[in-house]
Amino acid sequence: MKDSARYAKIVEWPEEDRCYAGSAPGLLLGGCHANDERQVFRQLCAIVEETIELYRKDGKPLPPATSGRDFANRMQSVA
C-alpha cells in the first residue's frame, strides 16, 4: 500500500465557493478547487503525494493516518 492511501481525501461542493474543493485533513492545510469533481480528486491525489515527498525530504515523520476514520459522522456531531 502506498503511503498516500493512508490519508483521507475529501472532495466536496461548498456553496459559498461555487466549485468543488479537495482537502486531506490531518496531512496538509489548504487543498485545491475546480469546477470538475474528478479533476479536483486527481489534483488532490498529486498534492498528497507531493506533500509526503516533502515530509521525507525534510526528514520529518508523517502525520498519523486518517483513512478509515468516520469524518462524516464526527462532523455531524459538531454541527
C-alpha atoms as an extended CHARMM CRD file, in Angstrom:
* protein
*
        79  EXT
         1         1  MET       CA              0.0000000000        0.0000000000        0.0000000000  PROA      1               0.0000000000
         2         2  LYS       CA              1.2390000000        3.4600000000       -0.8710000000  PROA      2               0.0000000000
         3         3  ASP       CA              1.6180000000        5.9300000000        1.9840000000  PROA      3               0.0000000000
         4         4  SER       CA             -0.8050000000        8.2690000000        0.2250000000  PROA      4               0.0000000000
         5         5  ALA       CA             -3.5820000000        5.6720000000        0.7160000000  PROA      5               0.0000000000
         6         6  ARG       CA             -3.2280000000        6.1970000000        4.4670000000  PROA      6               0.0000000000
         7         7  TYR       CA             -4.7770000000        9.6750000000        4.1950000000  PROA      7               0.0000000000
         8         8  ALA       CA             -8.4380000000       10.5160000000        3.6300000000  PROA      8               0.0000000000
         9         9  LYS       CA             -9.0890000000       12.6570000000        0.5790000000  PROA      9               0.0000000000
        10        10  ILE       CA            -12.2850000000       14.6850000000        0.6650000000  PROA      10              0.0000000000
        11        11  VAL       CA            -13.9350000000       16.3480000000       -2.3380000000  PROA      11              0.0000000000
        12        12  GLU       CA            -16.9830000000       18.4660000000       -1.5700000000  PROA      12              0.0000000000
        13        13  TRP       CA            -19.0870000000       21.2910000000       -3.0190000000  PROA      13              0.0000000000
        14        14  PRO       CA            -19.1070000000       24.2460000000       -0.6210000000  PROA      14              0.0000000000
        15        15  GLU       CA            -21.9670000000       26.5030000000       -1.7500000000  PROA      15              0.0000000000
        16        16  GLU       CA            -20.0310000000       29.6500000000       -0.8750000000  PROA      16              0.0000000000
        17        17  ASP       CA            -17.1600000000       28.6500000000       -3.2120000000  PROA      17              0.0000000000
        18        18  ARG       CA            -19.4390000000       27.5280000000       -6.0840000000  PROA      18              0.0000000000
        19        19  CYS       CA            -16.9010000000       24.8840000000       -7.1490000000  PROA      19              0.0000000000
        20        20  TYR       CA            -15.5400000000       21.5560000000       -5.9170000000  PROA      20              0.0000000000
        21        21  ALA       CA            -12.9220000000       21.7390000000       -3.1640000000  PROA      21              0.0000000000
        22        22  GLY       CA            -10.4870000000       18.9980000000       -2.1860000000  PROA      22              0.0000000000
        23        23  SER       CA             -8.7250000000       18.5440000000        1.1310000000  PROA      23              0.0000000000
        24        24  ALA       CA             -6.7090000000       15.9880000000        3.0650000000  PROA      24              0.0000000000
        25        25  PRO       CA             -7.3340000000       16.7400000000        6.7490000000  PROA      25              0.0000000000
        26        26  GLY       CA             -4.5410000000       15.8360000000        9.0850000000  PROA      26              0.0000000000
        27        27  LEU       CA             -1.9240000000       15.8690000000        6.3300000000  PROA      27              0.0000000000
        28        28  LEU       CA             -1.9940000000       19.3140000000        4.7550000000  PROA      28              0.0000000000
        29        29  LEU       CA             -3.5750000000       22.7210000000        5.1480000000  PROA      29              0.0000000000
        30        30  GLY       CA             -5.4970000000       24.0320000000        2.1760000000  PROA      30              0.0000000000
        31        31  GLY       CA             -6.0960000000       21.9010000000       -0.8560000000  PROA      31              0.0000000000
        32        32  CYS       CA             -7.3610000000       22.5270000000       -4.3590000000  PROA      32              0.0000000000
        33        33  HSD       CA            -10.5010000000       23.5350000000       -6.2090000000  PROA      33              0.0000000000
        34        34  ALA       CA            -12.0270000000       23.3600000000       -9.7170000000  PROA      34              0.0000000000
        35        35  ASN       CA            -15.3640000000       23.0000000000      -11.4730000000  PROA      35              0.0000000000
        36        36  ASP       CA            -14.8250000000       19.3000000000      -12.2530000000  PROA      36              0.0000000000
        37        37  GLU       CA            -15.0610000000       16.8110000000       -9.3750000000  PROA      37              0.0000000000
        38        38  ARG       CA            -12.7270000000       14.2600000000      -10.9720000000  PROA      38              0.0000000000
        39        39  GLN       CA            -10.1580000000       16.9150000000      -11.7680000000  PROA      39              0.0000000000
        40        40  VAL       CA            -10.1670000000       18.0130000000       -8.1280000000  PROA      40              0.0000000000
        41        41  PHE       CA             -9.6480000000       14.4290000000       -6.9550000000  PROA      41              0.0000000000
        42        42  ARG       CA             -6.7290000000       13.9200000000       -9.3830000000  PROA      42              0.0000000000
        43        43  GLN       CA             -5.1460000000       17.2060000000       -8.2640000000  PROA      43              0.0000000000
        44        44  LEU       CA             -5.6660000000       16.3080000000       -4.6190000000  PROA      44              0.0000000000
        45        45  CYS       CA             -4.0130000000       12.9020000000       -5.0540000000  PROA      45              0.0000000000
        46        46  ALA       CA             -0.9900000000       14.5840000000       -6.6680000000  PROA      46              0.0000000000
        47        47  ILE       CA             -0.8190000000       17.1630000000       -3.8590000000  PROA      47              0.0000000000
        48        48  VAL       CA             -0.9250000000       14.3970000000       -1.2230000000  PROA      48              0.0000000000
        49        49  GLU       CA              1.9390000000       12.5600000000       -2.9840000000  PROA      49              0.0000000000
        50        50  GLU       CA              3.9780000000       15.7830000000       -3.1770000000  PROA      50              0.0000000000
        51        51  THR       CA              3.3070000000       16.5710000000        0.4770000000  PROA      51              0.0000000000
        52        52  ILE       CA              4.5260000000       13.1170000000        1.5300000000  PROA      52              0.0000000000
        53        53  GLU       CA              7.6690000000       13.6080000000       -0.5780000000  PROA      53              0.0000000000
        54        54  LEU       CA              8.2990000000       16.9440000000        1.1640000000  PROA      54              0.0000000000
        55        55  TYR       CA              7.9430000000       15.3470000000        4.6030000000  PROA      55              0.0000000000
        56        56  ARG       CA             10.5100000000       12.7300000000        3.6070000000  PROA      56              0.0000000000
        57        57  LYS       CA             12.8710000000       15.2610000000        2.0300000000  PROA      57              0.0000000000
        58        58  ASP       CA             12.7700000000       17.3310000000        5.2280000000  PROA      58              0.0000000000
        59        59  GLY       CA             13.3230000000       14.2250000000        7.3690000000  PROA      59              0.0000000000
        60        60  LYS       CA             10.0200000000       14.7220000000        9.2070000000  PROA      60              0.0000000000
        61        61  PRO       CA              7.7600000000       11.8500000000       10.3000000000  PROA      61              0.0000000000
        62        62  LEU       CA              4.4300000000       11.5710000000        8.5130000000  PROA      62              0.0000000000
        63        63  PRO       CA              1.3290000000       12.6190000000       10.4780000000  PROA      63              0.0000000000
        64        64  PRO       CA             -0.9270000000        9.8330000000       11.7940000000  PROA      64              0.0000000000
        65        65  ALA       CA             -3.0470000000        8.1240000000        9.1430000000  PROA      65              0.0000000000
        66        66  THR       CA             -6.5560000000        9.4660000000        8.5890000000  PROA      66              0.0000000000
        67        67  SER       CA             -8.0500000000        6.9240000000        6.1720000000  PROA      67              0.0000000000
        68        68  GLY       CA            -10.7400000000        4.7170000000        7.6200000000  PROA      68              0.0000000000
        69        69  ARG       CA            -11.8620000000        7.3520000000       10.0930000000  PROA      69              0.0000000000
        70        70  ASP       CA            -15.5240000000        8.2900000000       10.1440000000  PROA      70              0.0000000000
        71        71  PHE       CA            -15.3100000000       12.0220000000        9.3400000000  PROA      71              0.0000000000
        72        72  ALA       CA            -18.9350000000       12.3960000000        8.2340000000  PROA      72              0.0000000000
        73        73  ASN       CA            -20.4590000000       11.2000000000       11.4890000000  PROA      73              0.0000000000
        74        74  ARG       CA            -17.9230000000       13.0730000000       13.5820000000  PROA      74              0.0000000000
        75        75  MET       CA            -18.6780000000       16.3060000000       11.6920000000  PROA      75              0.0000000000
        76        76  GLN       CA            -22.4350000000       15.8470000000       12.2340000000  PROA      76              0.0000000000
        77        77  SER       CA            -21.9680000000       15.7290000000       15.9720000000  PROA      77              0.0000000000
        78        78  VAL       CA            -20.0800000000       19.0580000000       15.8360000000  PROA      78              0.0000000000
        79        79  ALA       CA            -22.6580000000       20.8500000000       13.6450000000  PROA      79              0.0000000000
